[in-house]
């Protein structure tokens, strides 16, 4: 009986220290060089971090994939993964909300964001590129980004011109509204850098903007199938994606970073 009781108590102690979540392992990721040999990396399914982490798998790392970046971060806090690879701005948002997490000083990678569009839809791609060029030259794109990033956040929201003619139909944008500050929800509305940029493009094209929220890894299929005209979700241009989809000119540069626990 004493032996059985000892086994049961040992099981309870193991649960309290590990599975039950009262304690998590110490951080063991201090640089990109540590992403190997059994280290568990959390990523959002279908993102650039997911794609790039395949290189770390070749060095023995284990990649855990989540449908939402927030779920990956929660697993990091619970000790289920050792780090999370994610875009820089969402990473800042998550770290600001969780004082037990931090971003490594060393960037994981640099990337260009662009708008996904069907390879067959060259006319729309050309029109969007012209609109993007105008928005850059007019300073509107910088204004939109500054409204969400930096000291002037919240001070420079984009507003559509009052005299916009929207007789050219509807521009349907596929996104994943789990990626602040690029796209996220405020009540029933999807807002953020990408949402405002798409609105500014639709204004230039004389179109109504319709935003469809979906899983990140469904966006390219939605654009390919014609369910959506464009995919805008902090999406990086990669050789792998270019096999199935086309992209407009880049509208901003970002970075992939690594989030870890502070202790």
C-alpha angles and dihedrals in degrees: 000000000000089000091050091047089051091053091049092049091049089052091051091049091050089050092049093051100041125002097034092058101236090123136024131199120269116263113269101174113091102149142005088269090069094062095101144067101056098326109148114229122195119211138166111253114260096007128124089259089056092050096045095044088069086080090058090051088062087060093051102270119140116229118209114195125210132186091228132036089226090059091053091051091049090053089051090054090049093050095246091122130025098223144352126231110210143140116291101244097048086045090057090049093052094046092050088056095045118049092189092066134072141180119243114246090231115080116230096212144331120239144178120231119217139162117267116228137167116272088232095053097078095142093058091043091055092048092049092049090054090049092048091051091052093047090052094047092047092050092239094121091052089048092053093049092046089054089067105026129050138008095320095054110149094016102089110045118170116248123192116240112260094232099053113144108217097184094119096082133249129321108209115205123196115208144152108237095207098088114087132221091019097049131353140134129270103185106307094340127094108221139166141095095307094046093051092044091051089049091052090050092048089051090053091049095046093242140130114246120227119184121205117195117212144142111300094239090054095059099084091047090050091054093044093050094047094246085121131023096214140012116221117173111123086288120179123216107242133168090241093055092045088065089070107021142028128231137213123230114298117271099190144358122237140168138235111230138181122244117202138169115269093231 
